[in-house]
Amino acid sequence: MDDARHRLSEGASNRKVPFHSPVVASLDGEGGVAQRVMILRAFDAEKWQLRFHTDARSPKVDQFDSSDAVSVLFYDKDAKIQIRVAGRAVVERDSPEADAAWNDSTTFARRCYMAEAGPSSTSQSPTSGLPAPIEGVNPSEADVAPARVNFAILRIVITKLDWLHLANEGHRRALLTFEEESREPSGQWIVP
Ligand SMILES: Cc1cc2nc3c(=O)[nH]c(=O)nc-3n(C[C@H](O)[C@H](O)[C@H](O)COP(=O)(O)O)c2cc1C
């Protein structure tokens, strides 16, 4: 439990560690699963919640609006540790936390949300989707302000966490489950 807590905290704060860029999976609404790499922005170690940032117009947001089932996969090759999280996805476009996340982002990061058409829109030619004057430029606060409507946070409330450590002398695996109200974890060892 302590190792999982430590690795998720470090994943959110240290962009150099593999836990900074996990794979987030949703139900695609067509009977399949959709996965994508996302940057872990925050981990609340009391509530066992993860926070990601995304474009409110992206397909994944529609998917989470339809089904809140989510899985997140982390792997640190050097540490030989995999963490697989199951949880509930909550997308927030207008909330104090979404406002704070937007305000805390650099203008360069906020530039991504200035794309004129939403992610996955088709284009006649290769494109960033950004308005031409902004391409390759660090925009001003005034430039990025209208893009706030395109920004959302994805909060993941962890319901189950599967921790696996590979080792020659014997793999080890633990399963944490979380009390819905208190968020209190309980853990047990399981066979890898
Ligand atoms: C290293 C890396 C980091 C990424 N970080 C994010 C991110 O933080 N948020 C996000 O929405 N997409 C991020 N993406 C893009 C997604 O992987 C994905 O292509 C995009 O969000 C569209 O996903 P969707 O069509 O399932 O909505 C990242 C991609 C890479 C390769």
The ligand as a Tripos MOL2 file, in Angstrom:
@<TRIPOS>MOLECULE
LIG
   31    33     1     0     0
SMALL
NO_CHARGES

@<TRIPOS>ATOM
      1 C1          3.0810   11.1160  -24.0170 C.3       1 LIG1
      2 C2          1.6350   11.4560  -24.2920 C.ar      1 LIG1
      3 C3          0.9350   12.1830  -23.3590 C.ar      1 LIG1
      4 C4         -0.4100   12.5090  -23.5670 C.ar      1 LIG1
      5 N1         -1.0860   13.1910  -22.5980 N.ar      1 LIG1
      6 C5         -2.4110   13.4470  -22.7700 C.ar      1 LIG1
      7 C6         -3.1500   14.0860  -21.7320 C.ar      1 LIG1
      8 O1         -2.6310   14.4180  -20.6580 O.2       1 LIG1
      9 N2         -4.4600   14.3200  -21.9640 N.ar      1 LIG1
     10 C7         -5.0830   13.9470  -23.1260 C.ar      1 LIG1
     11 O2         -6.2830   14.1850  -23.2490 O.2       1 LIG1
     12 N3         -4.4080   13.3500  -24.1220 N.ar      1 LIG1
     13 C8         -3.0810   13.0820  -23.9610 C.ar      1 LIG1
     14 N4         -2.3830   12.4500  -24.9620 N.ar      1 LIG1
     15 C9         -3.0750   12.1220  -26.2170 C.3       1 LIG1
     16 C10        -3.9240   10.8630  -26.0350 C.3       1 LIG1
     17 O3         -3.0540    9.7350  -25.9400 O.3       1 LIG1
     18 C11        -4.9420   10.6560  -27.1620 C.3       1 LIG1
     19 O4         -4.2870   10.4830  -28.3800 O.3       1 LIG1
     20 C12        -5.9080   11.8150  -27.2820 C.3       1 LIG1
     21 O5         -6.2460   12.3480  -26.0220 O.3       1 LIG1
     22 C13        -7.1850   11.3840  -27.9980 C.3       1 LIG1
     23 O6         -7.8360   10.3910  -27.2240 O.3       1 LIG1
     24 P1         -9.3590    9.9910  -27.4740 P.3       1 LIG1
     25 O7         -9.5810   10.0240  -28.9680 O.co2     1 LIG1
     26 O8         -9.4950    8.6200  -26.9130 O.co2     1 LIG1
     27 O9        -10.2120   10.9880  -26.7600 O.co2     1 LIG1
     28 C14        -1.0400   12.1070  -24.7660 C.ar      1 LIG1
     29 C15        -0.3270   11.3550  -25.7020 C.ar      1 LIG1
     30 C16         0.9930   11.0380  -25.4720 C.ar      1 LIG1
     31 C17         1.7360   10.2350  -26.5050 C.3       1 LIG1
@<TRIPOS>BOND
     1     1     2 1
     2     2     3 ar
     3     2    30 ar
     4     3     4 ar
     5     4     5 ar
     6     4    28 ar
     7     5     6 ar
     8     6     7 ar
     9     6    13 1
    10     7     8 2
    11     7     9 ar
    12     9    10 ar
    13    10    11 2
    14    10    12 ar
    15    12    13 ar
    16    13    14 ar
    17    14    15 1
    18    14    28 ar
    19    15    16 1
    20    16    17 1
    21    16    18 1
    22    18    19 1
    23    18    20 1
    24    20    21 1
    25    20    22 1
    26    22    23 1
    27    23    24 1
    28    24    25 2
    29    24    26 1
    30    24    27 1
    31    28    29 ar
    32    29    30 ar
    33    30    31 1
@<TRIPOS>SUBSTRUCTURE
     1 LIG1         1 GROUP 0 **** ****
